[in-house]
Amino acid sequence: MERSTKMRLVEFGCVLIVLSLLLVSGSAEVYIVTVEGEPIISYRGGIDGFEATAVESDEKIDTTSELVTSYARHLEKRHDMILGMLFEQETYKKLYSYKHLINGFAVHISPEQAETLRRAPGVKSVERDWKVRKLTTHTPQFLGLPTGVWPTGGGFDRAGEDIVIGFVDSGIYPHHPSFATHNTEPYEPVLKYRGKCEVDPDTKRNYCNGKIVGAQHFAQAAIAAGAFNPSIDFASPLDGDGHGSHTASIAAGNNGIPVRFHGHEFGKASGMAPRARIAVYKALYRLFGGFIADVVAAIDQAVYDGVDILSLSVGPNSPPTATKTTFLNPFDATLLGAVKAGVFVAQAAGNGGPFPKTMVSYSPWITSVAAAIDDRRYKNHLTLGNGKILAGIGLSPSTHLNQTYKLVAANDVLLDSSLIKYSPTDCQRPEVLNKKLIEGNILLCGYSFNFVVGTASIKKVSETAKTLGAAGFVLCVENVSPGTKFDPVPVGLPGILIIDVSNSQELVDYYNISTPRDWTGRVKSFIGTGKIGDGLMPILHKSAPQVALFSARGPNIKDFSFQEADLLKPDILAPGSLIWGAWSLNGTDEPNYVGEGFAMISGTSMSAPHIAGIAALIKQKHPQWSPAAIKSALMTTSTTLDRAGNPLLAQKTSETEAMKLVKATPFDYGSGHVDPRAALDPGLIFDAGYEDYLGFLCTTPGIDVHEIKNYTHVPCNTTMGKPSNLNTPSITISHLAEPQVVTRTVTNVAEEETYVITARMEPAVAIEVNPPAMTIRAGASRKFSVTLTARSVTGSYSFGEVVMKGSRGHKVRIPVVAKGCPR
């Protein structure tokens, strides 16, 4: 199934909580300590005299119950005992005991005491707290939601209220703060939704809590195929992967949830529609993805249960051998039924970009979402002793500002030359390296193929460096495969990944020149020095958004011979690169995020839930609108300009397969980048329904009418004439030989307004619209026509647009795509 690229899987377990720094004297600082033993929320029993307190569905724990209060007292006594056994009472001050979401405490102590704590039995982690300016994480602000959209729905605490979003994904981790109900207004029951909450087979508790209103899993096909392993896949809605928790938090996660790593707050996460309800339909699994039979069962159940929106970060790996057309298969046909039932469907476009015809979401009744890079860029640098500054990436603190450190290569500090077989330059095994030579220095490591395939991780490099007492680490990329994408990873220790091969070579050359060796090649002394910059603060770029390299591209195809369809895909562009979101306690697929509470990952898997959440806001404001109307509002109000006012750019690979930026086209972004504020008040909509989609199928050449009847149970009987007449907010003609006239119908969803209609097209195709202007009463519909004529046969597509400007300020824009062909 289609998954997010380079997924960062994390868990919500011992998350480090950031505290405000206190004004204190001396060298003492605030440290956050986590200790062994489970907090209240996850304690399942096992300690004599204390019964389980875990609440499986994250319902509000009764903190006054004897069960909870006695276990809380037990945890706090343990915290005090650890501190009391190690330190004199007057030498430290405990600030907080954490007993609910984590088991640990915050304490004000000296760095020397912190080192003592680190070595103490039962202590899992000790992290120094520090603070920077808060930056939201980040797409709600980038999209203008807090100021432009949420206030119209009553603010974030009402944004998406009573709208149910169904997620066909890998399940959910219900204990995550993004889905918690402790600090929110109570959720009233959604009477229209009738989904069930499965009971956890171990704890006998269900997964729902008012925000999560339904939770079911579907695995019969996976079990039958012998792929399902209950010990890691979980025969319940519990997220055994992390992907489902991440997508749910993007669309509907709570507002203002701190994203914290290693004592640093990267901002506050929020879903697009923070008050929307979440209905979980687990049909994807950690190792094998999923099976269409299970996915279809999940979609079917979701529609039956009464979801308003479906978010699908899933698509077929490859078409079944018996399937000829892209639009008619059990998956797309089931989604057609969903749309018929009034359910809006957002689906990930796919991650096969930047190559053409890589879409895995084909049908007109689905909103297919491409992935954009938003305006955050994380950069860092390494300054060498010779003054050279080498750029890189790394979400890490800096080394001490006024200090440089010796550079020590992993290969030069092996405990034994026989250990070379363990790939020591990967820095994954501290036990093979000499701590005495590394302590207080910067450890140099190599980014090998093991990192690409996931058997090595940046997180483990950081842990190795920390175990060995290094001041920081550098990972050098000395060989790179074309198109390799490097994402920054948060680490607690100063660290940097040098991704430019020429910079890596400059570092290696400097190290070799400044490191004298004896005749055997053994290092005499380490003389080369360096220091690592601060990579925690993002740089905000006005050249955003851009189409991400991996985002699948059009043109759309109508069959698996890759014949082009008269239908534009993708439909719309939304943020999908380096997106922060919740992760599951059990998420271990991506080693860089094991043990963390959030992940920053990329993929059209992330862009689809952005659209699902924004669709929930539109549905909340316009509850009677059809899925097509919501899709139209999103598309016609989107933008093809970046924040600096320039045309959108797309990441592509050049002839040398290095990445470059080119002017983007509708095959990259569909109608453009989503603009939620404008989408709430589009002025006009292009509406369509089930009969229209049948007409599209019946007029598409090459589709067997018997096949249509098999899936729709209706014979073809349409007056549509040709598929390009389907009333979509885009126009596509894949074979323009004779002049073609296409018609569109718009419906006014605002007050009476006069629209002036203009059109433009690249020179190879002429375009005319008729009428040039029209006045439309409130609630009324009017037709207009667009005539396309090939001026020259270029063998490539020409791009343009039809723009309708209203006298009351509405602006409606639809993309036009046509390829002139010989008659």
N, C-alpha and C positions, 0 to 999 in steps of 0.2 A: 504494500500500500504506500501511497505517497507520504513521506515523512519530512520533517524539517531537516534542512541541511546542517551537518556538523552539530547534531543536537547536543545541547548541554543538559545532562540529566542530573538533578539534585534531589536531596531529600530535605524534609523539614524535621530536623531532630534537634541536635544541640546547636541552635542558632545563637550567635553572639549578639547580645543586645547592647546598643550604643547608649551611653549615658551622657548627660551634660557634664562637661568638665567643671570641676569645682575650683574656686579660687583658694589655693592652698599654699602654704609656705614650704620651703625646703625642696628636696628633690623627689618627694613622694608623688606618685601619679595614680590615676584610677585604672584598675585592671578588672577585666571580666574573666571569671573563672567558671568553667563547667566541670562537674564532678560525676563520678560513676553513680549509676542508679537512675531510675526513670522518674520524670516529673509526674504530677498528679494526672495530667491529661492522658498519659500513656502507661501509667502503672497498672499492670495486669495481675498483681498479686505475686506472692512468692516469698515475702518477708514475714516471718512469724509475728502474729499480732496485728498485722495490717492487711485488710482486705483490699481488693482491686478498686481503683478509682477511675480507671480509663473510661472515657465516654466516646463510643465509636463514632457517633454522628456529630460530634462537636456541639451537641446541645448545651445549653447553659448549665454548668455544673452547680449543684447546690453546695455552695461553699460553706454553709452552716451545718451541713450534715457531719455527724461524728466520724464517718469514714474518711471524709476529706480533711477535716481539721486535725485529726490525729496523725494522718500521714504527713500533712503539711508541717506539723510540729516536729515529727521525726526527721524530715529533710532539713529543717532549720537547725535542729540540734546537731546534725551531722556537719553542716557548714561551720557552726561555731566551734565544734570539736576539732575540725581540721585546723582552723586558724589558731585556736587556743593551744593546741599541741605544738605548733610550729613557732609561735611568736608570743612575746610578752604583750599583755593586754594594752599597754599604753602606746605600742609601736605601730598599731594599725587601726583602721576604722572601717568596719563593714558598713556598706551603704544600703545594700538590698540583699535579700535572699530571694532567688528565683525558684519557685516551686511548681508553677502551673505549666508553662510552656517549655521551659528548660529547667534543668536541675543544676543550680549553680548560684554564684553570688558576685556582687560587685564590691571591690575592696580598695581602700586608699592605702597604698604601701609604697615602699621604695623599690627601685629596680632590683636591688640585691634580694629583697624579700620575695619579689616576683620570681626570681630564679629559684629560690628555695621552694616556692609553691610548685613550680613546674616539675621539680624532681620528686614531689611528695606522692606517696602511694594514694591511689584513688582520685587523683586530679587528672582530668582529661585534657584540659587546655587552659592556658593563661594568655590573654591577649590584652595588649595595651590599648586603651581607648584614646581616640583622637577625633577631632571635629574639623570639618570644612564647611564651606557654604553649601546649603542644601540645593540640590537640583532634582526636579521631579524625574521620574523614570517612566517615560518622558513623553510618550506619544499623546496622552490626553491633552497636554498643553500644546504640543506641536500641532495638533488638529484643532485647537481652539475650543475644546469642549467646556472647560470650567467657566469661561467668560461668555462664550457665544451660544452654547447649546444647553448646558445643564440648568442655567437659571430659568429658561422657558418651560422646563418641566418641573420646576419647584426646587432646583438646586440638586447637588449630587445625591442628597439623601432621598430624592424621589426619582432620580434619573433611571428610567427603565421599569418603574414600579408596575407589578402585576403582569409583566411580559415574561413568558417562559422560553428560554433558549435551550434547545436540546443539543447535546454534544455527543456525536457518535465518534468515540475516541478510545483512549486506553483507560478510562475510568477516572476516578478523582481521589485525592487524599483529603478527606473532609476536615481534618484537624488544622489545616493551614489557616493562618489569620485572614488570607484573602477570601475565605469562604465562611469565616466565623460569624456568629451572631451575638457575641457578648456585648459589643459596644455599638450596636446599631439599633435604630428604631425597630420595634417588633414587626415581624413579617406576618401579615394576615394570611390565612389560607387562600390559595388561588382556586376558586370553586370550579373554574372551567377545566382545570387540569386534573386528570384522574390516573396519573401514573402511580406505580407502586414503588415502595422502597424495600429492596431486598434486605434480608437479615443476615448479618455476618455469621458464617457457619461456626465460628469459634466463640464469639462473645454473645451471640444471639441479639445483638443490637442492630437497628437499621441505620442507614447512612444519611438520613435527611435531618434538616435542622431549621426549616423555614425558608432559608435561602436556597439550599439544595432541596428541591421538592420531589425529586424522583431519582432512583438509582437502581439500574438493572444491568445484568451482564448477559452476553450472548456468545456462546463458545461451542455450540453443538458441532458445527462443521470442523472447527479446530480439533475437537476431541476425536471426531471420526477420522480425521486425517492423521491422527497420532502426533499432532504438533503441540498439544496443550500439556503443560507441566504445572499442576496445581500448586506446587511448592514455590514457584516463582511467578506464575501467571495469575494466581488467585481466582478461585471459583466464586467471585463476588465482584461488586463494583469497585473494590479497592484498586487504586492505580498502581500497577506493578511496573510502571515504566517512567512516568513523569509527564509525558506528552499531553495527556488529557487534562491534568491539573493546570499545566501551563496555558493551554488554549482557553480553558474555562476562566482563568483569572484575567486573560486579555479582554475577553468579551464582557464579563460580568463580575470580576473580582471587586471586593470592597475597596472603597476610596481611602487613600492616605496610608497605605500599609508600608512601613519602613523597609527598605531593601538594604540589608546590612551584611557585610562581609568583613571578618577580621577586624572588627571595631570601627569600620568606616561605613557611613551611610551614603549610598549612591543616590538616594532620593526616595520618593514615595511612589509606590505602584498603585495603579487604579485600573479597573476595567472601564471599558467604554460606557457601559450602562451599569453603574454600581449597585442599583437596586433591582435589577432583573433577577429572576429566579433561574436556577440551574437545574436542568434535568439530565441525568447521566445515563448514557446508553453505551456501555463498554463493549466494544467489539474488536479492539486492536490490542495486541499483546507484545511483550517486550522483545522477544527474539524473532518471531516469524511474521509480524505485522498482523494480518487478519485474512479472513476469507469472505468473499462477496456474499455467500449465503448467510453468514452471521451479520454482516453489515446491512444487508437488505432486511433481515429480520429486525434489526435494531431500528432502522428507519421506519419500518412498518409499525412497529410498536410505538415509536415516538409520535407519529402522526395520529395514531389511534388514541394516545394518551392526551393529545391536545396541546402540543407545543406550538408556539407562534413562529419560532425561528429555528432553523437547523444549521448548525455549524459543522462542516465536514472538512477536516484537514486530512483527507483520504482520497485516493483515486486508484484505479486499477494499475497494477504493474505492467501488464500487457493484455491485449484483448484476448478473450477466449477464441479458440480456433473457429468455432461455429458462428461467431458474430461478424457480420459484414459491415453494418453501419455503426457509426459512433453514437448515434442518437437512440438506437433501439437495442437495449440489452437490459437484463434484470435491474441493474443499478440505476441507469438513467430513467427507465420506465417507472421504477418505484418512486423516483424523485418527481417525475411528471405527476404521479398520483398525489404526492405530497403537496405540490403546487396547486393541484386541483382542489385540495382540501384547504387551501388558503395559507399554506406554510411557506414562508420565505426561506430559500436555500442559498447559503453562501458556501462555496467550495474552493479549496486551494487549487490554483491553476496548474501547479506542478513545479518541480525544481530542475527541469531539464535544460534550462537556458544556458548560454544565450543563443542556442541554435534554433532555427525556425521549425515550426510544426511540432513543438514539444509539449503542447497542451495535453493535460489529462482530464480536462473538464470541458465538455463539448457542447452541451445542449442549451437551447435558448431559454428554457425555463429555469436554468440555474444561473446564479450570479458567480462568475468565475473571477477569482481575485489574484492579481499579480502582486509581487513583492517590491516594495521601495525601501531605499535607505533613507532614514530621516536625518535630522541635522546634527546629531551627535557623532563626533569622531574622537576616539581615544588614542592619544599618541604619547610616546615617552622617548627618552634619549639616554645614551651612554656617553659620558665625557671621558676620554682617554688622557693619560698622563702627558701626552705630547700636545694636548689642546684640541685634538680632533673631536668633533661631536657626531656620533652615529645615531641616526634615527631608528626607532623601533616601536614596538607596542608592548603594553603590560599595565594592567590595572593594579598598580602597586604603589606603596609609599616610596619616597626617596631614601637613599642613604643619608647620613648626617651631612647637612649642607656644606659645611666648611672642611670636610674631611675626604681624603681619597683612600682607597683600599688597594692592596696588592691583588693582582689577578692571578688565579691559580687554575690551570686546566685539569679537568678530571683525569685525563690520561696520564698526567704527570704526578698524580698523588695516589696511585693504586697501592694497596697494602702489599700486593703480590702480583708479579707480572702474569701469573697463570690466570688471574681473574679477568683478563682481557675478553674471555669468552662470554662474559655477562654484559657486553655492550656498555662498558663503564661510562662512555661519553654521554649516554642518555641520562645519567645521574638519577637512576630509579632505585639504586640499592646503596644506602649509606654504608652498609657493612663492608663494602669492598674498597672504600676510600679512607684515606688517612686523615682522621679528624684533626690531629695536631697541626698538619700543614694547611688545613682549610679554615680553621677557626679564626674568625675576625677578618677573613679575606673574602673576595668575590669569586665565586666558583663559576668557571666557564664550562658549559656543556654543549653538546651538539644535537641539533634537531634532525633526527634520523627518520627513516620510513616508519619506524615503530610508532612515532607520534601520529602519523597519518592514519595508520590502521587501528590505533587505539590501544596497543599493548604498552605504550608509554604515555605519560601525561605531564602537562606543565605543573599541575597540582602536586604530583609526586616529586618533581624536581624541587619545588619549593619546600616540600616536607623533608627531602634529603638534605637540602642546604641548611634548613633550620636545625635538623638533628645534629649536623656536623658543626653547628655554631658559626656558619658563614654569615658575613654581613649582607650578602645578597647573591644573586645568580644572574648569569647571562646565558641565553640559549641562542646559538648561531645556526642560521639556515645556510648551509654551504652548497646544497643542491636543491633545486626546486622543480617540481613537475609543472608544466604549463597549466595555468588556470587555478593553481592551488590557492585556497582562500585561508587566510590566517585571521582568526578572531581573537581579540584580547580576552584574557582570563583573569579574574580577580585572585590575587594571592596576598598573603599577610606579610611576606618578607619582600624587601626591595628586589625586583626582578624585571627583566626585559627580554623580549624576543626580537632578535635582529633578523628581519624578514628579507631585507635586500641582500642578495648574494655578494654584491660588490662591497657593501659595508661589512659583511661578515669576513670577507677576505682581508679588508683593511685591519680589522681587529686581530685576525690570525697573524698577519704580517707583523703588526706592532708587538704582539705577544712573543713571537719567535725572536724578533730582533732584541727585545728587552729581557730575554730569559736565557742567561748563559748556561751551557751544559758541558759535562765532561766528555771524554772520548767515547764513552758508551752511550751517550745520549741522555744520561740522567741529569736532571736539573740541579745546578749548583745553588742557585738562589732565585727567588721570584722578585723581580725589580719593577716590572710593568704595573702601572696603577690605573685606577678608574673610579668613577662614581656614577650612580644611577639616579636619574631624575624622578620627579613625581608624575606618575601616570594616572592619577585618580580623577583628575578634573577633565571633563570633556571639553572639546573645542566645538563651538556651535557654528555650523557652516550655512551661509545663505544659498549655497548651490544645491540645497536640498529642496524637495526630494529628488532622488535619482532612481532609475530602475536597476534593481540588483542584478548582478551577473547571472545568478542561478535561476532567476525567475523565468518560468516557461514562456515561450513566445508563440505568436501566431505565425502564419495564417492558420485558421481553424480547418480541421479536416472532416469530411462527411463519411469517410469509410477508411478501412485499414489498408487500402492501397494508397493512402495519403492524397486522395483527390481533394481539392480545396472546396470548402463550403461557402455558400452565400450568407455567411453569418460571422460577425466579428467576435473573436475571442483573443485575449481576455476581455472582460467587461470593464474592470476598474482596477486601480492601483491603490494599495494601502501599505502602511509600514510593515516590514517583514524581515528586517535585518538588524541583528543585535538587539533583540527585544527582551527586556526583563519580564519575568513572570514566575508564578509559583511553581514549585516542584514537589514531587512526592517523597515521603519518607523512604520509599523503596526504589527510588530512581537511581540506578547504578550503571546505566548504559554508557554515560559519558563520564569518564574518570575524572575530568577536570572539576566536576561539581559534586562529587560524592560527599555527603555529609553537610551540604549547604542547604539553605532554605529557599533560595531563588536560583534561577539560571538565566543567563543572557544568551539566547540562541537565535538562529536565523532560519528562514524558510517561508514558503507560501503558506505553510501550516500556521504561521503566526499572523499573516495578513488576513486570512479568511475570518478568524474570530474578531478582528477589528471591524470588519464589515458587518458581521452578525450582531455585534454590540451596537453599532450605529443604527442598523436596521431596527433594533429594538426601541431606540429612541424615537425613530420615525413612526413606528407602529404605536407607540405610546401616545404620540400627538395626533395620529391619524388612524384610529383603530379600525376603521372600515376599509382602509386601502388594501388592494390586492397585492400579492407578491410582485407582480409586474409593475405596479404603480410605485412601490418602494424602490425597486431596482431602477426604474426610470428617474426617480428623484435623485438617487445617488449618482447616476451616470450623467444626467444633463447639467448638473451643477458642479461637476468635478472640474479640476483645473489642469491645463497643459503647460503651466508656467511654474518655475521654481520660486522660492521666496525672494529672490533678487529680481524677479520679473522676466527672467530669460526662459526660452523654451526648455522643457524637460530634457535631460540627458539620460542615456542608458549606458550601463557598463557592457562592453563587448570585448571579445578577444580579437587581437589584431592578427595579421599574417604570421607574425612571430609567436603568436599565442600569448603575448603579454596583454595585460588588460588596458583598454583605452575607453574614453568616453565619446559617444557619438550622439547626434540629435535623435531623440526617441521618436517612435511612430506609434500609431494605434495598435500595431502588432506587439508592442512592448507594454503599453499602458492601457489599452482599451479606449475608454472615453477620457481618461485622465486620472489624476490623484484625487481621492475623496476629499470633500469639503463638507463636514457635517453641518455646519451652521447654515449654509445655503441649501443643503438637502432637506431641511425641515420646512422650507418654504420655496418650492421649485417653480411655482407659477403654473406651469403646464406639466402634464404627464402623458407618456405614451403607454396606454393601458393595453393589456392582452390577457387572454384566458385560455382555458383548456381547448376550446374549439379552434382558436388561432394556432395553437401549437400543433394540433392535428393537421391543420391546413399546411403548416410548414413541412411536416413530415410527408404529407401526401403529394406536395409539389416538388419535393427534392428529388432530382433525377437519380435513378439507381436504387431507390429504396423499394423493396418488394411490398406491394400493398397488402399481401397476405400476412407479411411480418408485422405490419402496422396493426392489422386487425387482431393478430395474436396477442399483442401487448395492450391494445386499447379497447378491444372488443367492439370497435366501431368501424364500419366501412368508410372508405374515402368518398367524401361528398363535399367539395369545397369550391368556393369562388375566388380563392386567393390568387390563383393564376401562376405565381412563381414564389419561391421561398423568400426572395428579397422584399416581398410585400408584407412579410410578417411585421407587425407594428412594434418593432424594437427601436430603442433610442440610438440606433447606429444604422448605417447603410453599407452593405458589402456586395460587390458584384465581382465574382472571381473570373468571369469570362465575358468581357464586354466587347462583342463583335459589332452587332447592330446597336443603334441608340436605344437606350432603355429608360422607361418611365417607371419610377417606383412611387407608391403613395404612402403617406403616413397620416394618422389621425391623432390630434392632440386634444386633451380635455383640460379645461381651466379649473384648477383647484383653488384659485384665489378669487379676488373680485374682478369685475369686468375690466378688460385691458386690451389695448391695441398693440399688436406685435408687428414689427418690421422684420421681414425675412431676407437674409442675404446668404450667399454661398460663395465659397472659393475652393479651388482645386489646383493641384500642380498641373503644369502646362500640357501634359500628354492627354489629359481628359478634360473635356468641356463640361460645365455644370450650369444648370438653370433651375430656378425655383418658381413655382406659381401657386398661389398669388404672391406678389411681393409684400403684401401687408394684409392683416385681417384683424377684425375686432371680435373678441370672444367673450360672451357673457359668462358670469359665474356658473360653474357646473355644466356649461355647454361644451360640445365637441365640434371641431372643424377639421377638414382634410386639407392637405397640401400635397403637391407633387414635386418630384425632383427628376430632372432629365439629365442623363449622363451619356456623353458621346465620346468615343475614342478619337482623338486627333492624330495620334501616332501609335504604332505598335512597338512598344519598348520591351515587352516580355517581363516587365516588372510592375509592381503596384504603384499607383498614384494615390496620394492622400490629400484630404481636404476636410471641410466641415460645412454644416448648415448652422447658422446662428439666428436665433429669434430674440430680438430685443423688445421688451415690453415698455409701455408708457409709464408703468408704475415701478419700474426698476428691475423687473425680473429679466434674467438672461438665460436662455435655453440653448445649449450647444450639443450637436450630435456629430460624431465623426463619420466621414465618408471614405470608403476604400474601394478602388476599382482597378482592374487590370485590363488594359486594351489588348485584344487578341485579333488575329486575322479573321476575316469574314469567311 
